[in-house]
Amino acid sequence: MRFLHVRHWGRVLAGCALLIGTGLSGAGTASATVPGKGSQGYCPDGNGVTVVVDFQGLGGDPLIRCAPGPQENGVTALQNAGLELAGTGKYGLSLICRIERKPADQSCTDMPPENATWSFWTATNGGKWAASQVGVQSWQPPAGSFEGWSFAIDKSYTDYPPPRTAPVRKANAPAPAPAAAQTATSDSGFPWGLVIGIVVVVLIAAAGVVTAVRRRRGTA
């Protein structure tokens, strides 16, 4: 019985060790940036295409993202900016139906209705938005230019609104500081608070093992 009791506490300690390993692994990746395409904000220089998406009546703030480097066409600029796209079942990505899953209630099996669709705009840095005269797959964006997408609701083709964000390259705001609710770290970035908490759990478990063994010996 003494052997089984000690083995039980051995499993507890093994579980604590697993908790430490899991905790340290999570701590190492919790604040890491997930690699992806594009970056948030304006392209910092003329090497890339800044993509602006204005949801207009769909709600939500406009998105501004950078597709770095040369872009083959308007679709690749959207993709390389890191945006999620959906084309139509009939025309594919030559006709954009959804951007970032909006509009969510629209079928993409055929051409979207004229009064509820994405309009495509282009501009040079510091210029003005102009409705594109070519299809998205035919447009070859110059380096440093802007590509704009604006959703039109209950408007005819001639009244489609351009993006409300001016095509003027600006300095990007600094990244926000980590939230206070995240795992506390020292200046070196190591999560000492998490490690100390796990060590305390292990010590309590070990003390329980020692106490149990002593009681068994005393009653033997």
C-alpha positions as CSV (number, residue, x, y, z in Angstrom):
1,M,0.0,0.0,0.0
2,R,2.8,2.4,0.8
3,F,4.3,1.8,-2.7
4,L,1.0,2.5,-4.4
5,H,0.5,5.7,-2.4
6,V,3.9,7.0,-3.3
7,R,3.3,6.0,-7.0
8,H,0.1,8.0,-6.9
9,W,1.9,11.1,-5.7
10,G,4.5,10.4,-8.4
11,R,1.8,10.8,-11.0
12,V,0.8,14.1,-9.4
13,L,4.4,15.3,-9.7
14,A,4.6,14.1,-13.3
15,G,1.4,16.1,-14.0
16,C,2.9,19.2,-12.4
17,A,6.0,18.7,-14.6
18,L,3.8,18.5,-17.6
19,L,2.1,21.7,-16.5
20,I,5.5,23.4,-16.2
21,G,6.4,22.3,-19.7
22,T,3.0,23.4,-21.1
23,G,3.2,26.7,-19.3
24,L,6.6,27.5,-20.5
25,S,5.7,26.5,-24.1
26,G,2.7,28.8,-24.0
27,A,4.6,31.6,-22.4
28,G,7.1,31.4,-25.3
29,T,4.5,31.8,-28.0
30,A,1.8,34.0,-26.3
31,S,3.3,37.3,-27.4
32,A,4.8,36.1,-30.7
33,T,3.5,37.6,-33.9
34,V,1.9,35.0,-36.2
35,P,3.7,35.3,-39.6
36,G,1.3,36.3,-42.3
37,K,1.0,38.3,-45.5
38,G,1.2,42.1,-45.6
39,S,1.3,44.4,-42.6
40,Q,-1.1,46.8,-40.9
41,G,-1.0,50.4,-42.0
42,Y,0.4,52.3,-44.9
43,C,3.4,51.0,-46.8
44,P,6.3,52.9,-45.2
45,D,7.8,53.9,-48.6
46,G,7.3,53.6,-52.3
47,N,8.1,49.9,-52.3
48,G,4.7,48.3,-52.2
49,V,1.0,49.0,-52.6
50,T,-1.2,50.4,-49.9
51,V,-4.6,48.8,-49.9
52,V,-7.6,50.6,-48.3
53,V,-10.9,48.8,-47.7
54,D,-13.9,50.9,-46.7
55,F,-16.9,48.9,-45.5
56,Q,-19.1,51.9,-45.7
57,G,-22.7,50.9,-44.7
58,L,-21.6,47.4,-43.7
59,G,-20.1,48.8,-40.5
60,G,-16.6,48.7,-39.1
61,D,-13.6,50.9,-39.5
62,P,-11.7,51.1,-42.8
63,L,-8.8,48.7,-43.2
64,I,-5.4,50.0,-44.3
65,R,-2.8,47.4,-45.1
66,C,0.4,47.2,-47.1
67,A,1.2,44.7,-49.8
68,P,5.1,44.9,-49.9
69,G,7.0,44.8,-53.1
70,P,5.8,44.7,-56.7
71,Q,2.3,43.4,-57.3
72,E,1.2,41.5,-60.4
73,N,-2.3,42.9,-60.4
74,G,-5.1,44.1,-58.1
75,V,-6.0,40.7,-56.8
76,T,-2.4,39.8,-55.8
77,A,-2.2,43.2,-54.0
78,L,-5.3,42.3,-51.9
79,Q,-3.9,38.8,-51.2
80,N,-0.4,40.0,-50.4
81,A,-1.9,42.6,-48.0
82,G,-3.2,39.7,-46.0
83,L,-6.9,40.2,-46.8
84,E,-9.4,37.3,-47.0
85,L,-11.2,37.3,-50.4
86,A,-14.1,35.5,-52.0
87,G,-14.8,35.7,-55.7
88,T,-17.9,34.5,-57.5
89,G,-18.6,31.0,-58.5
90,K,-19.0,32.0,-62.1
91,Y,-16.2,34.5,-62.5
92,G,-13.8,33.6,-59.7
93,L,-11.6,36.4,-58.2
94,S,-12.0,38.5,-61.4
95,L,-15.1,39.7,-59.6
96,I,-14.7,40.3,-55.9
97,C,-17.7,39.3,-53.9
98,R,-16.5,39.5,-50.3
99,I,-13.6,41.1,-48.5
100,E,-12.9,39.9,-44.9
101,R,-16.2,37.9,-45.2
102,K,-18.3,41.0,-45.8
103,P,-21.1,41.2,-46.8
104,A,-21.8,38.1,-44.9
105,D,-25.4,37.6,-46.2
106,Q,-24.5,37.9,-49.9
107,S,-24.5,34.9,-52.2
108,C,-21.4,34.6,-54.3
109,T,-22.6,32.1,-56.8
110,D,-23.2,34.7,-59.5
111,M,-22.5,38.4,-60.1
112,P,-23.4,40.6,-57.0
113,P,-26.3,43.0,-57.5
114,E,-25.4,46.4,-58.8
115,N,-26.8,48.1,-55.6
116,A,-24.8,46.0,-53.2
117,T,-21.3,45.5,-54.4
118,W,-17.6,46.3,-54.0
119,S,-16.3,49.1,-56.2
120,F,-12.6,49.3,-57.2
121,W,-10.6,52.4,-57.0
122,T,-6.9,53.4,-57.7
123,A,-4.8,56.4,-56.8
124,T,-1.2,57.6,-56.7
125,N,0.3,58.7,-53.4
126,G,-1.1,62.2,-52.7
127,G,-3.6,62.0,-55.6
128,K,-7.3,61.4,-55.7
129,W,-9.3,58.2,-55.9
130,A,-10.5,57.3,-59.4
131,A,-12.8,54.5,-60.3
132,S,-10.7,51.9,-62.1
133,Q,-11.3,51.7,-65.8
134,V,-10.0,48.1,-66.0
135,G,-10.8,44.9,-64.2
136,V,-9.0,44.0,-60.9
137,Q,-6.9,41.3,-62.6
138,S,-5.9,43.6,-65.5
139,W,-4.7,46.5,-63.3
140,Q,-1.0,46.6,-62.8
141,P,-0.4,48.7,-59.7
142,P,2.7,51.0,-59.8
143,A,5.0,50.9,-56.9
144,G,4.0,53.2,-54.1
145,S,0.4,53.5,-55.4
146,F,-2.9,53.0,-53.6
147,E,-5.7,50.4,-54.2
148,G,-9.1,51.1,-52.8
149,W,-12.2,49.1,-52.2
150,S,-15.5,50.7,-51.2
151,F,-18.8,48.9,-50.6
152,A,-21.8,50.5,-52.3
153,I,-25.3,50.0,-51.0
154,D,-28.5,51.2,-52.8
155,K,-26.5,53.2,-55.3
156,S,-26.2,53.1,-59.0
157,Y,-22.8,52.6,-60.8
158,T,-22.3,56.4,-61.3
159,D,-22.9,57.1,-57.6
160,Y,-20.5,54.6,-56.1
161,P,-18.6,56.3,-53.2
162,P,-14.8,56.2,-53.1
163,P,-13.0,55.1,-50.0
164,R,-13.2,57.8,-47.3
165,T,-9.5,57.4,-46.4
166,A,-7.4,59.8,-48.5
167,P,-4.7,58.1,-50.6
168,V,-1.9,59.9,-48.8
169,R,0.9,57.8,-47.3
170,K,1.3,58.5,-43.6
171,A,3.5,57.3,-40.8
172,N,2.0,54.3,-39.1
173,A,1.1,54.6,-35.4
174,P,3.4,52.6,-33.0
175,A,2.2,49.2,-32.1
176,P,0.1,49.2,-28.9
177,A,1.7,48.0,-25.6
178,P,0.7,44.5,-24.4
179,A,-2.4,44.5,-22.3
180,A,-1.9,44.4,-18.5
181,A,-4.0,41.3,-18.4
182,Q,-1.3,39.3,-20.3
183,T,1.2,37.2,-18.4
184,A,3.5,39.4,-16.3
185,T,7.0,39.4,-17.6
186,S,10.3,41.0,-16.4
187,D,12.2,43.5,-18.5
188,S,13.9,40.5,-20.2
189,G,10.5,39.2,-21.3
190,F,10.7,36.0,-19.3
191,P,7.4,35.1,-17.5
192,W,8.6,34.9,-14.0
193,G,5.1,35.2,-12.5
194,L,4.0,32.1,-14.3
195,V,7.1,30.1,-13.4
196,I,6.9,31.0,-9.7
197,G,3.2,30.0,-9.6
198,I,3.9,26.6,-11.1
199,V,6.9,26.0,-8.7
200,V,4.7,26.8,-5.7
201,V,2.2,24.1,-7.0
202,V,5.0,21.6,-7.3
203,L,6.4,22.4,-3.8
204,I,2.9,21.9,-2.3
205,A,2.6,18.6,-4.0
206,A,6.0,17.5,-2.9
207,A,5.2,18.5,0.7
208,G,2.1,16.4,0.5
209,V,4.2,13.4,-0.6
210,V,6.6,13.7,2.3
211,T,3.7,14.1,4.8
212,A,1.9,11.1,3.5
213,V,5.0,8.9,3.5
214,R,5.8,9.9,7.1
215,R,2.3,9.1,8.3
216,R,2.5,5.7,6.6
217,R,5.8,5.0,8.3
218,G,4.3,6.1,11.7
219,T,1.3,3.7,11.4
220,A,3.3,0.8,9.9
